[in-house]
Amino acid sequence: MSQSDARDRYERIHEGMRAYGANYREFTRRFANWLGLHSTDAEALIEILTAEERGGTLSPARLSERISLSNSATTALLNRLEHAGHIVRSREHDDRRVITLRSTPRIHTLANDFFGPLGAKVEESVMGKYSPEELRRFEAFLADVHATMTAQLAEPAPPQPRLS
């Protein structure tokens, strides 16, 4: 493959990932509107639901990191979500200071109602077109991209440009 072909492929893949990110943000925004929430509140709900789907839970501190909010802003957000009946906070650990965030059955049902049709379409119409080996390679590719981006985010930002 020529350098030009490789560069074109890189640009197409990069644009595809950018477009996926934009669509993901739009689905989050629409989920928020559907629930009558701020998009950051919906983003937090999605993080809590995703952790649960993977067999884990989130603490308020970990959620704060995941959605890039201060601890006080996260507390206010959690108060809103708890008041709306979307989450509960509990103390399930030996260390009673540790708080666990859990979604309520109602919000789990609503999230399935909203995202379920898309998930079914992707699973049937998209993933079904690829072999298990192709999907494994794609998983590895995404894991590598994620690891690279995470490592870069851990680096100090370049000096701020002077705009005057």
Number of C-alpha atoms within 10 A of each C-alpha: 6 7 8 9 10 11 12 12 12 12 12 12 12 12 12 12 13 12 12 12 12 12 12 12 14 13 16 21 19 16 21 18 13 12 16 11 17 14 19 17 21 22 20 19 25 17 18 23 23 14 16 15 10 8 8 12 19 19 16 18 16 13 22 19 13 14 14 12 15 11 15 10 12 21 15 11 19 22 15 15 19 17 11 11 14 18 23 16 16 14 12 12 10 7 8 9 10 14 18 18 23 21 20 14 12 12 17 16 11 15 16 13 11 16 13 13 11 13 12 11 12 12 12 11 11 10 13 12 11 12 10 11 9 12 14 12 12 13 12 12 12 13 12 12 12 12 12 11 11 11 10 11 10 8 8 7 8 6 6 6 6 5 4 3
